[in-house]
Amino acid sequence: MSPLLLLLLLLIVAAMVAFYRLLAGPSRSDRVIAFDLLFAVAVVFCICASLASDSTAFLDVAIGLSLVGFLATIAWARLIDRQVSTGEQNK
């Protein structure tokens, strides 16, 4: 088994765990962390695609995904922080 295939299998497992936490997470914080993990998995998928195809186009996509994932995580964290400070429940 090639190392790239093993990495892809591990990424699929990580994505399934993140999807479960995204759907069943008891709090909004759990869902934000799962969403961030899904973005990280997508970035690594893009890097694997770049390695498999010897093309750098996938690296540009990975950079864009990481930037969008970072900004989305910051936005969701600020939203949750505001809701907690105003007294809303975290469910």
GICOR-V800751 format. One record per residue. N is the residue number from 1. PHI is phi in whole degrees, 0 to 359 (999 if undefined). PSI is psi as a letter, one per 20 degrees, with the letter a starting at -180 (NA if undefined). Layout:
BEGIN
N,PHI,PSI
N,PHI,PSI
END
This chain:
BEGIN
1,999,p
2,284,q
3,298,h
4,293,h
5,293,g
6,297,g
7,297,g
8,296,h
9,295,g
10,294,h
11,293,h
12,296,g
13,296,g
14,297,h
15,294,h
16,294,g
17,295,g
18,294,h
19,297,h
20,298,g
21,292,h
22,294,h
23,277,h
24,252,j
25,302,p
26,288,h
27,229,r
28,294,h
29,298,g
30,297,h
31,291,h
32,294,g
33,294,h
34,295,h
35,296,g
36,295,h
37,295,h
38,296,h
39,295,g
40,296,h
41,296,g
42,296,h
43,296,g
44,291,h
45,300,g
46,296,h
47,293,g
48,296,g
49,296,h
50,294,g
51,293,h
52,288,h
53,259,i
54,55,k
55,237,p
56,270,i
57,297,h
58,291,h
59,291,h
60,296,g
61,295,h
62,296,h
63,295,g
64,296,g
65,296,g
66,293,h
67,293,g
68,295,g
69,297,g
70,296,g
71,294,h
72,294,h
73,294,g
74,297,g
75,296,g
76,294,h
77,295,g
78,294,h
79,297,g
80,296,h
81,297,g
82,295,g
83,292,h
84,290,h
85,289,h
86,274,i
87,102,j
88,289,q
89,281,q
90,269,l
91,238,NA
END
